[in-house]
Each structure stands twice: as C-alpha cells, then as structure tokens.
Amino acid sequence: MQKFIISVKEKTTGRDVIPPYVVNSLEGLGHYSERVSRLGLIVIVDSIREENDFVELKLKTQGNEK
C-alpha cells in the first residue's frame, strides 16, 4: 500500500515546524499547502510503499543441532 510522508518546514532555515507525519492519500494537499505557504512554510511530500509479503526466517541454534 502506498503512503505519503508530509513534512512542513520553514523556508528560510529548513527546520521542521511540526514532526513529519504519514497519510494514506494526498487529497486536499493543494489547499493545505496554499494555507501554510502564506505563513512562510513549505510542504515536502515523499512516498513510501508498505510491504505485506514478508518471509519468516527460521534460524538453527547450536543447542538443537545433532
């Protein structure tokens, strides 16, 4: 599943104004960005993809080997 990391930073210093947060959709992001840009802030979006198909590894321990 694709998710997005939203970061809000100061334009002049690049410091985070709020900690980055994860959202499922970019719906409404344009309106949000317009509102915060008036305050001298920028919105940075990065995408991530969650993986659900993990493989379980079984490790042998020395005490169980014969």
Secondary structure, 3 states (H helix, E strand, C coil): CEEEEEEEEECCCCCEEEEEEEECCCCCHHHHHHHHHCCCEEEEEEEEECCCCCCCCCCCCCCCCC
